[in-house]
């Protein structure tokens, strides 16, 4: 049986992995705890003690590497999704090859819920760093657009190149907005006559 605080720690750990697609480092978990109303965590050793308790009680497994935490009861709750052989732009445009899967990523089913068709793309550039997408990160994209709303992150095809941007619609004009600390990046505007379209909705960001 877990203590109340151990159970709460496990829930925070689950939430971190579901959101980021990978397990945290000790330092990241310390910050995550403090950001989620845990209070001040005295040291990294405090985090390690909770992890050791979860290992001893069979709730997680740990390997001797930087991100080596595995949720034991989640080992079978993953799904392989195709990784498209293309780096999608968060800066300058790159070619988008939707049908060319070069590999697969194994992700938690919690990230994709019941969606049947999800792809992963690797992003480049810094035009979305204030939305949590840095150079080299992956995004999971569902190639359906019926539920895209203002403020959603989307994958768009612009002149046959892929970009990830924030979506906004005004009449027949679609604005693709950067979310960046770098002022060089400007909005992209799509009109009905332009060679551009929304390819899909970004479901999740996987940090590299």
Secondary structure, 3 states (H helix, E strand, C coil): CCCHHHHHHHHHHHHHHHHHCCCCCHHHHHHHHHHCCCCCCCCHHHHHHHHHHHHHCCCEEECCCCCCEEEHHHCCCEEEEEEEEEEEECCCCEECCCCCEEEEEEEEHHHHCCCCCEEEEEEECCCCHHHCCCCCCEEEEECCCCCCCCCCEEEEEECCEEEEEEEEEECCEEEEECCCCCCCCCCEEECCCCCEEEEEEEEEEECC
